[in-house]
Amino acid sequence: MPRRTVHLDSAATQTVGPALAEIRKELEVPGPFSEDAVAEAEVAAAAAPTGGLDATDVEFVTIDPPGAKDLDQALHLARQGDGYLVRYAIADPASFVTPGGAIDTELADRGVTFYGPDGSITLHPPVLSEGAASLLENVERPACLWEIVLDATGEITSAKVHRARVRSREQLTYDEVQERIDAGTASDSLALLAVVGGLRQERERARGGVSLEIPEQEVDVDDGGYRLEYRATLPVEEWNAQISLLTGIAAASLMRGKRAGIFRTLEQADPRDVKRLRRAAHGLGIDWPADASYGDLLATLDAAVPAHAAFAQEATSLFRGAGYLAFDGELPPTSEHAAIAAEYAHVTAPLRRLVDRYGLEVCLAATAGTDVPDWVREALPGLPKIMSRSGQRANSYERACVDLIEAVLLQPRVGETFDGVIVDLNERRNGRNANNGGNATAGASGTNATDRGGDAKAADATSAVVPAVVQEGTVVLADPAVRATVTGANLPLGESVRIRLTVADPGSRDVRFELVTD
């Protein structure tokens, strides 16, 4: 699921550090690894695997955010006839982790890497995830090497994966790759990323799939204070994501052929969410033609535009409810991931997501024509529950961190007014009548006079006055980059409004606005 992340600079981190630590304690986010797990990881790192095919001659590169150390993927693209050869090297933590060992036991509890504004809490001990298993530049590493052949239109014609030894030539950032492609100085492989990525985007739209560019929230220094802004994604980030999606689609096909594996699934978007999103688009001034799908609209947005960035954040509601479907022997019915419009499996981030390690092993066995390892088969039935639990915990942690940062940065601005769009409503009356929903007039007027301790005659239907309905909803601000609670009488859903900040409490991580009516 798309994330709503926040990045802090060092000064902001020092300000909110203790509060972030309290969140980790409150949500029981995993702490340091046990001494046994660390010792096991150090032994494994010192005896790095040397088997597999020798692919160290392939000029792989990695593309990640600045400062990343847990490098899961390295890529190399080439033309092959009228089509293309995608070689995608994926980190191979299974070569370092003993099934049932100390590390493996703790991995099942963690499930994923936890990301916060002040750094990450890694799935694997850092000596592996940021060292011996990471595809760092200019060092030989074990990897699961995918070779996927595409035709001239970008469709998959064949796919296989095998263990190999690789050596990444450069650790690049998205900005660096984008600059090289734009300037025409990129290598042949990187130049093809725009071509292959673009073709895969076309194939995605043809399938009915949707890619959602989620701008990240960043905290910038602003006149001695701090400011929340959206960072627009670069085209190269979407092209690179298409290589990962391509690999996941190929993996799902291999799993179905092997009659074992675990799919990532997502049901079609709820029509009510789509309807609500249309109202949000209207309020943000975004033209959404009646005959266009939400996928058509998302493809036209520019995340550098604040209103578009706010809309993209709100559109994440369409991607809720993703899950995992494990199978072994009996094939499941077609189980498409609605956003991808194809069967899909997670296999490209094993350093940061537990399920990928198992998916890779199934695909390796499918390519080699061997049996799926027993330790994988034994784990498959329990993986959906593990990933669901860890995903919920990681999402709660990220949401709490975002809420905290928003409250900290907005606290000095309580009382100020802002522009926003009401994107959702949660209607609530001012109390309720004593007979639990009697006549319409009493229900509309809230509590009766007896409940208020006044004269019972005041509740007489002949003299009752129907007040405005007090509502609670969600408002999205483009500047600052905030999504929060708003209250007011008769909130205009989907419309641009003026709102006043009434609460920004770092202690409760609560941010609230009220509708300005004067």
C-alpha positions in Angstrom: 0.0 0.0 0.0 1.2 3.5 -0.8 2.9 5.2 2.2 2.4 8.7 3.6 6.0 9.2 4.9 7.7 12.2 6.4 11.4 13.0 6.4 13.0 15.2 9.0 16.3 17.1 8.9 18.7 16.7 11.9 17.4 19.8 13.8 13.8 18.6 13.6 14.8 15.1 14.6 16.4 16.4 17.8 13.2 18.3 18.6 10.8 15.4 18.3 13.2 12.5 19.1 11.9 11.7 22.6 8.3 11.7 21.3 9.2 9.3 18.5 10.8 7.0 21.0 7.6 7.1 23.0 5.6 6.1 20.0 7.8 3.1 19.4 7.2 2.0 23.0 3.5 2.6 22.8 3.1 0.5 19.6 5.5 -2.1 20.6 7.7 -1.5 17.6 10.6 -4.1 17.6 13.7 -3.0 19.3 17.3 -4.3 19.1 18.0 -7.8 17.9 18.8 -10.4 20.5 22.5 -11.3 21.2 22.0 -14.7 19.6 20.5 -13.2 16.4 23.4 -10.7 16.2 26.0 -13.4 16.7 24.4 -15.6 14.1 24.3 -12.7 11.6 27.9 -11.8 12.2 29.0 -15.4 11.5 26.9 -15.6 8.4 28.2 -12.2 7.1 31.8 -13.3 7.6 31.2 -16.4 5.5 29.4 -14.9 2.6 28.1 -17.5 0.1 30.2 -18.0 -3.1 27.9 -20.3 -5.1 25.6 -19.5 -8.0 26.3 -18.4 -11.6 29.0 -15.8 -12.1 27.3 -12.7 -13.4 29.9 -10.2 -12.1 30.6 -9.1 -15.7 27.1 -7.6 -16.0 27.2 -3.8 -15.3 24.4 -3.6 -12.7 23.6 -0.4 -10.9 21.3 0.3 -8.0 18.8 3.2 -7.8 17.7 4.3 -4.3 17.0 7.3 -2.2 20.1 9.2 -1.0 21.9 7.5 1.9 20.1 4.1 1.5 22.1 1.2 2.7 19.6 -1.7 2.5 19.9 -2.2 -1.3 17.5 -4.9 -2.5 17.7 -4.4 -6.3 20.2 -3.8 -9.0 19.3 -3.6 -12.7 20.7 -3.9 -16.2 18.6 -3.4 -19.4 19.6 -4.3 -22.9 18.0 -4.6 -26.3 17.4 -8.2 -27.5 16.2 -8.5 -31.1 13.1 -6.4 -31.5 12.5 -6.5 -27.7 14.4 -6.2 -24.5 16.2 -8.2 -21.8 15.6 -7.1 -18.2 18.2 -8.4 -15.8 17.2 -7.7 -12.2 19.4 -8.8 -9.3 17.6 -9.2 -6.0 19.3 -9.4 -2.7 19.4 -13.0 -1.3 19.1 -13.0 2.5 18.1 -16.7 2.4 21.7 -17.4 1.7 22.5 -16.0 5.2 19.5 -17.0 7.3 19.2 -20.5 8.7 15.6 -21.7 8.8 14.5 -22.1 12.4 17.6 -20.2 13.7 17.8 -17.2 15.9 17.5 -14.7 13.1 14.6 -16.5 11.4 12.7 -16.6 14.7 12.9 -12.8 15.1 12.1 -12.2 11.4 8.7 -13.8 11.9 7.9 -11.3 14.7 9.1 -8.2 12.7 7.8 -9.1 9.3 8.9 -5.8 7.7 11.3 -2.9 8.1 9.7 -0.1 10.1 10.2 3.4 8.7 10.1 6.5 10.7 11.1 10.2 10.3 14.3 9.6 12.2 15.4 6.4 10.5 14.4 2.8 10.0 14.1 -0.3 12.2 15.4 -3.0 10.0 13.9 -6.4 9.3 17.3 -8.1 9.4 20.3 -7.3 11.6 22.1 -4.4 10.0 25.3 -6.4 9.5 23.3 -8.3 6.8 20.7 -5.8 5.6 23.1 -2.9 5.3 26.2 -5.0 4.8 26.9 -8.5 3.6 23.4 -9.1 1.9 23.0 -5.5 0.6 23.9 -5.0 -3.1 26.4 -2.2 -2.4 28.6 -0.9 -5.1 31.9 -2.5 -6.1 31.6 -5.6 -3.9 30.6 -9.1 -4.9 27.2 -10.2 -3.5 25.0 -13.3 -3.8 21.7 -12.5 -5.5 18.6 -14.0 -7.1 19.0 -12.9 -10.7 15.9 -12.5 -12.8 16.1 -12.6 -16.6 12.9 -11.4 -18.2 12.5 -11.1 -22.0 10.1 -8.6 -23.3 8.8 -8.1 -26.9 8.7 -4.8 -28.7 5.6 -3.7 -26.9 6.9 -4.5 -23.5 4.9 -7.8 -22.9 6.6 -10.6 -21.1 7.7 -13.5 -23.4 9.8 -15.5 -20.9 11.1 -15.2 -17.3 13.4 -17.2 -15.1 15.4 -16.7 -11.9 18.5 -18.3 -10.6 21.1 -17.7 -7.9 24.2 -15.8 -9.0 27.0 -13.6 -7.9 26.8 -10.0 -9.0 28.8 -6.8 -8.6 27.0 -3.4 -8.8 29.0 -0.7 -10.5 27.3 2.3 -9.0 24.9 3.3 -6.2 22.8 6.0 -7.8 20.0 8.2 -6.6 16.8 8.9 -8.5 17.9 12.5 -9.0 21.2 11.4 -10.5 19.6 8.9 -12.9 17.0 11.5 -14.0 19.6 14.1 -14.6 21.7 11.7 -16.8 18.7 10.6 -18.8 17.5 14.2 -19.3 21.0 15.3 -20.3 21.6 12.4 -22.7 24.6 11.2 -20.7 23.1 8.0 -19.3 24.5 4.6 -20.1 22.7 2.5 -22.7 21.2 0.5 -19.9 19.9 3.5 -17.9 18.6 5.2 -21.1 16.5 2.1 -21.7 14.9 2.5 -18.3 12.8 5.3 -19.8 11.9 3.2 -22.8 11.1 0.0 -21.0 9.4 1.8 -18.1 7.3 3.7 -20.5 6.2 0.6 -22.4 5.3 -1.1 -19.1 3.2 1.9 -18.2 1.4 1.6 -21.5 0.8 -2.1 -20.8 -0.5 -1.3 -17.4 -3.0 1.2 -18.7 -4.1 -1.3 -21.3 -4.7 -3.9 -18.6 -6.7 -1.4 -16.6 -4.1 -1.0 -13.9 -3.3 2.1 -12.0 0.0 3.6 -10.7 -0.4 6.1 -7.9 2.4 8.7 -7.5 2.5 9.5 -3.8 4.5 12.6 -3.0 6.4 12.3 0.2 5.9 14.8 3.0 9.2 16.6 3.8 10.0 18.9 6.6 11.9 22.0 5.5 13.5 24.8 7.5 11.5 28.0 7.0 12.7 31.2 8.6 14.0 29.4 11.7 10.9 27.2 11.9 9.8 24.1 10.0 7.4 23.6 7.1 5.6 20.6 5.7 5.8 20.3 1.9 5.1 17.6 -0.7 8.1 16.3 -2.7 7.0 15.4 -6.2 8.1 12.1 -7.6 10.4 11.9 -10.6 9.6 10.0 -13.8 12.5 7.7 -13.2 10.9 6.6 -9.9 7.8 5.4 -11.8 9.9 3.7 -14.5 11.9 1.9 -11.8 8.8 0.9 -10.1 7.6 -0.7 -13.3 10.6 -3.0 -13.3 9.6 -4.2 -9.8 6.0 -4.7 -10.9 7.1 -6.5 -14.0 9.1 -8.9 -11.9 6.2 -9.5 -9.4 3.9 -10.3 -12.3 6.5 -12.8 -13.7 6.9 -14.3 -10.2 3.1 -14.9 -9.9 3.1 -16.7 -13.2 6.0 -19.0 -12.1 4.2 -19.7 -8.8 0.9 -20.6 -10.5 2.9 -23.0 -12.8 4.6 -24.5 -9.7 1.2 -24.8 -7.9 2.7 -23.2 -4.8 3.4 -19.6 -3.7 1.8 -16.5 -2.2 0.0 -13.8 -4.2 -0.4 -10.1 -3.2 -4.1 -9.4 -3.7 -6.4 -6.4 -3.8 -10.1 -6.2 -4.5 -11.7 -3.6 -6.8 -12.1 -0.1 -5.4 -15.4 0.5 -3.5 -17.7 2.6 -5.7 -18.4 4.8 -2.7 -14.7 5.6 -2.4 -14.5 6.5 -6.1 -17.6 8.7 -5.7 -16.0 10.5 -2.7 -12.8 10.9 -4.6 -14.7 12.6 -7.4 -16.0 15.1 -4.9 -12.5 15.7 -3.6 -11.3 16.3 -7.2 -14.0 18.9 -7.7 -13.1 20.7 -4.5 -9.4 20.8 -5.5 -10.2 22.2 -8.9 -9.2 19.0 -10.8 -11.2 18.3 -13.9 -12.4 14.6 -13.9 -14.5 13.9 -17.0 -17.5 11.7 -16.2 -16.4 9.1 -18.7 -12.9 8.8 -17.4 -11.8 6.1 -14.8 -9.8 7.1 -11.8 -6.8 5.4 -13.5 -7.2 7.7 -16.5 -7.3 10.7 -14.2 -4.3 9.7 -12.1 -2.2 9.3 -15.2 -2.7 13.0 -16.0 -1.7 14.4 -12.7 1.5 16.3 -11.8 2.7 15.6 -8.3 4.6 18.9 -8.3 1.2 20.7 -8.2 0.1 21.0 -4.6 -3.6 20.3 -5.4 -2.6 17.2 -7.3 -0.4 16.1 -4.5 -3.2 16.4 -2.0 -5.5 14.5 -4.3 -3.0 11.7 -4.7 -2.8 11.4 -0.9 -6.5 11.1 -0.7 -6.6 8.6 -3.6 -4.7 6.1 -1.4 -8.1 5.2 0.1 -8.8 3.2 -3.1 -5.9 0.9 -2.3 -7.0 -0.2 1.1 -7.6 -3.9 1.9 -4.6 -5.5 0.1 -3.8 -9.0 1.5 -1.9 -12.2 0.8 -3.1 -15.5 -0.6 -0.9 -18.5 0.0 -1.4 -21.8 -1.8 0.3 -25.2 -2.1 -1.0 -27.9 -4.4 -4.6 -26.7 -5.0 -4.5 -23.7 -7.3 -6.5 -20.7 -6.3 -9.0 -19.0 -8.7 -7.6 -16.1 -10.7 -6.6 -13.6 -8.0 -5.7 -10.3 -9.6 -4.3 -7.3 -7.7 -6.9 -4.7 -8.8 -4.5 -1.8 -9.0 -2.0 -3.8 -11.1 -4.8 -5.6 -13.1 -2.8 -8.9 -13.0 -1.7 -11.6 -10.7 1.2 -10.4 -8.7 3.6 -11.5 -6.0 6.1 -9.7 -3.7 9.7 -10.9 -4.5 11.8 -7.7 -5.0 12.4 -6.4 -1.5 13.5 -9.4 0.7 15.8 -7.3 2.9 12.7 -5.2 4.0 9.8 -7.6 3.6 9.7 -11.2 5.0 7.3 -12.7 2.4 9.7 -12.0 -0.5 12.3 -14.5 0.7 9.7 -17.3 0.5 8.4 -16.1 -2.8 11.8 -16.1 -4.3 12.5 -19.7 -3.2 9.3 -20.9 -5.0 10.4 -19.1 -8.2 13.9 -20.5 -8.0 12.4 -24.0 -7.7 10.0 -23.4 -10.5 12.9 -22.3 -12.8 15.2 -25.1 -11.8 12.4 -27.8 -11.9 13.2 -28.8 -8.3 10.9 -29.2 -5.3 10.0 -26.2 -3.2 12.1 -26.5 0.0 10.2 -28.0 3.0 10.9 -24.9 5.2 9.1 -22.8 2.6 6.1 -25.1 2.3 5.8 -25.3 6.1 5.8 -21.5 6.4 3.4 -20.6 3.5 0.1 -21.1 5.4 1.1 -18.8 8.2 2.7 -16.0 6.1 -0.6 -14.1 5.3 -1.2 -13.7 9.0 2.4 -12.7 9.8 2.4 -10.1 7.0 -1.0 -8.7 7.9 0.0 -8.2 11.5 3.3 -6.7 10.8 1.9 -4.5 8.0 -0.8 -3.1 10.4 1.8 -2.4 13.0 4.1 -0.7 10.6 1.3 1.4 9.2 0.2 2.4 12.7 3.7 3.5 13.4 4.0 5.5 10.3 0.6 7.2 10.8 1.5 8.0 14.4 4.8 9.6 13.3 3.1 11.7 10.7 0.5 12.8 13.1 3.2 13.8 15.6 5.2 15.8 13.1 2.1 17.6 11.9 1.1 18.5 15.4 4.6 19.7 16.3 4.9 21.9 13.2 1.4 23.3 13.4 1.4 24.0 17.2 2.7 27.6 16.9 0.0 28.3 14.3 -3.1 27.5 16.3 -5.8 30.1 15.5 -4.6 30.7 12.0 -6.8 30.1 8.9 -5.9 27.9 6.0 -7.4 26.7 2.7 -8.5 23.1 2.4 -10.9 20.7 0.8 -13.4 18.5 2.7 -12.8 15.0 1.4 -14.8 12.9 3.8 -17.7 13.2 6.3 -18.5 11.4 9.5 -21.8 12.9 10.5 -22.6 13.1 14.2 -25.6 14.7 16.0 -25.3 16.9 19.1 -26.4 14.1 21.4 -29.5 11.9 21.1 -33.0 11.8 22.4 -34.0 9.7 25.4 -36.3 7.4 23.5 -33.5 6.3 21.1 -34.8 7.8 17.9 -38.4 8.8 18.5 -40.0 11.4 16.2 -38.0 13.2 13.6 -38.1 16.5 15.4 -36.8 15.2 18.7 -34.1 13.3 16.9 -33.0 16.4 15.0 -32.9 18.5 18.1 -30.5 16.3 19.9 -30.9 15.7 23.7 -34.4 16.6 25.2 -34.8 19.0 28.0 -35.0 16.3 30.7 -31.6 15.0 29.6 -30.3 18.6 29.9 -31.8 19.0 33.4 -34.2 21.7 32.2 -38.0 21.9 31.8 -39.4 18.9 30.1 -41.9 21.1 28.3 -39.1 22.5 26.2 -39.0 19.3 24.3 -42.5 19.7 23.0 -42.4 19.0 19.3 -44.7 22.0 18.6 -42.0 24.4 19.8 -38.8 22.6 18.9 -36.3 24.3 16.6 -34.2 22.1 14.3 -30.6 23.3 14.6 -27.8 22.9 12.1 -26.2 19.5 12.0 -22.7 19.4 13.5 -20.5 17.3 11.4 -17.0 15.9 11.6 -15.0 15.1 8.5 -11.5 15.0 6.9 -9.9 18.0 5.3 -6.9 18.0 3.0 -4.5 20.9 2.8 -2.2 21.4 -0.1 0.0 23.9 1.8 1.1 22.9 4.4 0.9 19.2 3.4 -1.6 18.0 6.0 -4.6 15.8 6.2 -6.6 16.2 9.4 -10.0 16.3 11.2 -12.4 19.2 10.7 -15.7 20.0 12.4 -18.5 22.4 11.5 -22.1 22.9 10.7 -23.2 21.3 7.4 -19.6 20.7 6.1 -19.6 21.1 2.3 -18.2 17.8 1.0 -15.8 18.1 -1.9 -15.6 21.9 -1.8 -12.8 24.3 -1.1 -13.2 25.9 2.3 -11.5 28.3 4.8 -10.7 26.5 8.0 -9.2 27.6 11.4 -6.6 25.5 13.3 -8.1 24.9 16.7 -5.9 22.0 18.1 -2.3 21.0 17.4 -1.3 18.9 20.4 2.0 16.9 20.1 1.1 15.0 23.3 -2.1 13.4 21.8 -0.8 13.8 18.2 -4.1 15.5 17.5 -4.6 18.1 14.8 -8.1 19.6 14.3 -9.6 22.4 12.3 -13.0 24.1 12.3 -15.0 25.5 9.4 -14.8 29.3 9.1 -18.3 30.6 8.5 -17.8 34.4 9.0 
